[in-house]
Amino acid sequence: MDRFDDFLSGYEQGKLEEVKRVQTVGTDFSDLMKKYEEKLKNPEIQNYAHYHVQIITEVLTPDEINHFLQATQQYADHKDYSWKTGYMFSSLIQNSYDQGYNDFRLNTTLLPGIDLMGSYIVGKRKDPVLVTVQGNLGFVCADEARHSVFIVNGTVEKHFGLEAQSCTFKTSIWSNIEEMKWSIPKRKDNVLIYLDDGKEMIIP
């Protein structure tokens, strides 16, 4: 049994079929999964600077990024899962965007709250990075993002959007609005929008 088959062994049948698509959407993820495992388990990687010593260079399509995200559920009990996964997938989003992809749709409903998702991603003013999340997020997501749009259909934790600039944040959950009003810089060309039964309400 190879590494990928072994790491899929614990999935229920319905979830297994979804995760197996990671192998069939056009990319062999074995090298990327190995790199993910090494970063996750390396005790010397304790912060953002150390984490990016090994640069993530792989380019995936938006669909592939979401499928690969589901595959990381195998490691959800690891003590560093939330923040290291968030940083890695922020890098994957940036790489994909830089190669012309956009409209990233991530499903986190089966995952623990992932910290730092969307942090440090940079888009263009006329073509912002678009990230939609179905499910909850963890702490310090979208930190220092630039020219990006985040649509969050789930709850967020503290410090969402810290140091963001020229970004738009949309959510239908009012408790998110209360948190985002406190954490998102007001004087850096950011826009906060409450989705009220399909209607967009700009929050001053």
C-alpha positions as CSV (number, residue, x, y, z in Angstrom):
1,M,0.0,0.0,0.0
2,D,1.5,3.4,-0.9
3,R,1.6,6.5,1.2
4,F,-1.6,8.0,-0.2
5,D,-3.7,4.8,0.0
6,D,-2.4,4.3,3.6
7,F,-3.5,7.8,4.6
8,L,-7.0,7.3,3.1
9,S,-7.6,4.0,5.0
10,G,-9.5,5.6,7.8
11,Y,-12.2,7.3,5.7
12,E,-15.8,6.3,5.6
13,Q,-17.0,5.2,2.1
14,G,-18.8,8.4,1.1
15,K,-16.0,10.6,2.3
16,L,-13.4,8.3,0.8
17,E,-14.8,8.7,-2.7
18,E,-14.6,12.5,-2.4
19,V,-11.1,12.4,-1.1
20,K,-9.9,9.9,-3.7
21,R,-10.7,12.6,-6.3
22,V,-7.5,14.2,-5.2
23,Q,-5.7,11.6,-7.2
24,T,-7.9,11.9,-10.3
25,V,-8.3,15.7,-10.8
26,G,-5.2,15.8,-12.9
27,T,-2.3,16.0,-10.5
28,D,-0.3,13.5,-8.6
29,F,-0.3,14.9,-5.0
30,S,2.2,12.4,-3.6
31,D,5.1,14.9,-3.5
32,L,3.0,17.7,-2.1
33,M,1.5,15.4,0.5
34,K,5.0,14.4,1.6
35,K,6.0,18.0,1.8
36,Y,2.9,18.8,3.9
37,E,3.6,15.9,6.3
38,E,7.2,17.1,6.7
39,K,6.2,20.6,7.5
40,L,3.4,19.4,9.9
41,K,5.7,17.1,11.9
42,N,8.9,19.2,11.8
43,P,9.4,20.4,15.4
44,E,11.8,23.1,14.2
45,I,9.1,24.9,12.3
46,Q,7.5,27.0,15.0
47,N,6.6,30.2,13.3
48,Y,5.8,31.7,9.9
49,A,9.5,32.5,9.1
50,H,10.6,29.0,9.7
51,Y,7.6,27.5,7.9
52,H,8.5,29.3,4.7
53,V,12.1,28.1,4.6
54,Q,10.9,25.4,2.3
55,I,8.9,27.3,-0.3
56,I,5.7,25.8,-1.6
57,T,6.0,26.0,-5.4
58,E,3.2,23.6,-6.5
59,V,0.4,25.1,-8.6
60,L,-3.1,23.6,-8.2
61,T,-6.4,24.6,-9.6
62,P,-9.1,25.9,-7.2
63,D,-10.9,22.6,-7.2
64,E,-7.7,20.7,-6.6
65,I,-6.9,23.0,-3.6
66,N,-10.2,22.2,-2.0
67,H,-9.9,18.5,-2.6
68,F,-6.4,18.5,-1.1
69,L,-7.7,20.4,1.9
70,Q,-10.2,17.6,2.5
71,A,-7.4,15.1,2.4
72,T,-5.6,16.8,5.3
73,Q,-8.4,15.7,7.6
74,Q,-6.2,12.6,8.4
75,Y,-3.9,14.9,10.4
76,A,-6.5,17.0,12.1
77,D,-5.5,15.8,15.6
78,H,-1.9,17.0,15.2
79,K,-1.1,19.8,17.6
80,D,0.1,22.1,14.8
81,Y,-2.6,21.2,12.3
82,S,-4.6,24.4,12.3
83,W,-1.9,27.0,11.8
84,K,0.5,25.0,9.6
85,T,-2.4,24.0,7.3
86,G,-3.7,27.5,7.1
87,Y,-0.3,28.8,6.0
88,M,0.3,26.1,3.5
89,F,-3.1,26.6,1.8
90,S,-2.6,30.4,1.8
91,S,0.5,29.7,-0.2
92,L,-1.3,27.3,-2.6
93,I,-4.0,30.0,-3.2
94,Q,-1.4,32.6,-4.0
95,N,0.5,30.3,-6.3
96,S,-2.7,29.4,-8.1
97,Y,-3.8,33.0,-8.4
98,D,-0.4,34.1,-9.7
99,Q,-0.9,31.5,-12.6
100,G,-4.3,33.0,-13.6
101,Y,-6.7,31.0,-11.4
102,N,-9.3,32.6,-9.1
103,D,-12.6,31.9,-7.3
104,F,-11.3,29.6,-4.6
105,R,-14.1,27.7,-2.8
106,L,-13.0,25.9,0.4
107,N,-15.2,23.6,2.4
108,T,-14.1,23.4,6.1
109,T,-17.3,21.8,7.5
110,L,-15.5,18.5,8.3
111,L,-12.3,20.2,9.6
112,P,-11.4,21.9,12.9
113,G,-11.1,25.7,12.7
114,I,-8.1,26.4,10.5
115,D,-6.0,29.4,11.7
116,L,-4.4,31.9,9.3
117,M,-6.3,30.8,6.2
118,G,-6.0,33.5,3.5
119,S,-3.2,35.3,5.4
120,Y,-0.6,37.2,3.3
121,I,-2.3,36.6,0.0
122,V,-2.1,39.5,-2.5
123,G,-4.3,40.1,-5.5
124,K,-4.6,43.0,-7.9
125,R,-6.9,45.9,-7.5
126,K,-8.8,45.2,-10.7
127,D,-8.8,41.4,-10.2
128,P,-8.9,40.7,-6.5
129,V,-8.4,37.2,-5.1
130,L,-11.8,35.7,-4.4
131,V,-12.1,33.2,-1.5
132,T,-15.4,31.7,-0.4
133,V,-15.4,29.5,2.7
134,Q,-18.2,27.1,3.5
135,G,-17.7,26.3,7.2
136,N,-15.9,27.7,10.2
137,L,-12.5,29.3,10.4
138,G,-10.0,29.7,13.2
139,F,-7.9,32.6,14.5
140,V,-6.0,35.3,12.6
141,C,-7.4,34.4,9.1
142,A,-6.9,36.9,6.2
143,D,-4.1,38.6,8.2
144,E,-2.3,41.1,6.0
145,A,-4.2,40.2,2.9
146,R,-4.3,42.7,0.0
147,H,-6.8,43.2,-2.8
148,S,-8.9,40.2,-1.9
149,V,-12.5,39.3,-1.3
150,F,-13.5,36.9,1.4
151,I,-17.0,35.4,1.7
152,V,-17.4,33.4,4.9
153,N,-20.4,31.1,5.4
154,G,-19.4,30.0,8.9
155,T,-18.1,31.5,12.1
156,V,-14.7,33.1,12.6
157,E,-12.5,33.4,15.6
158,K,-10.7,36.5,16.9
159,H,-8.3,38.7,14.9
160,F,-9.9,38.1,11.5
161,G,-8.5,40.4,8.9
162,L,-5.8,42.0,11.0
163,E,-3.7,44.4,8.9
164,A,-5.7,43.7,5.8
165,Q,-5.7,46.4,3.1
166,S,-8.0,47.0,0.1
167,C,-10.1,43.9,0.9
168,T,-13.8,43.2,1.0
169,F,-15.3,40.9,3.7
170,K,-18.8,39.4,3.4
171,T,-20.7,37.2,5.8
172,S,-24.3,36.3,6.7
173,I,-23.4,35.7,10.4
174,W,-23.9,38.8,12.6
175,S,-21.5,37.6,15.3
176,N,-18.8,37.6,12.6
177,I,-19.7,41.3,11.9
178,E,-19.2,42.2,15.5
179,E,-15.8,40.5,15.5
180,M,-14.7,41.9,12.2
181,K,-15.6,45.4,13.1
182,W,-13.1,45.3,15.8
183,S,-10.3,43.5,14.0
184,I,-10.4,44.8,10.4
185,P,-8.6,48.1,9.9
186,K,-11.1,50.9,9.1
187,R,-8.7,53.2,7.3
188,K,-7.1,50.9,4.9
189,D,-9.7,50.8,2.1
190,N,-11.5,47.7,3.5
191,V,-15.2,47.1,3.1
192,L,-17.3,45.0,5.5
193,I,-20.6,43.7,4.2
194,Y,-23.4,41.9,6.0
195,L,-25.4,39.5,3.8
196,D,-28.9,40.0,5.1
197,D,-31.2,37.4,3.4
198,G,-29.4,37.9,0.1
199,K,-29.1,41.7,0.4
200,E,-25.8,43.3,0.9
201,M,-25.5,45.8,3.7
202,I,-22.3,47.8,4.0
203,I,-21.2,48.2,7.6
204,P,-19.7,51.5,8.4
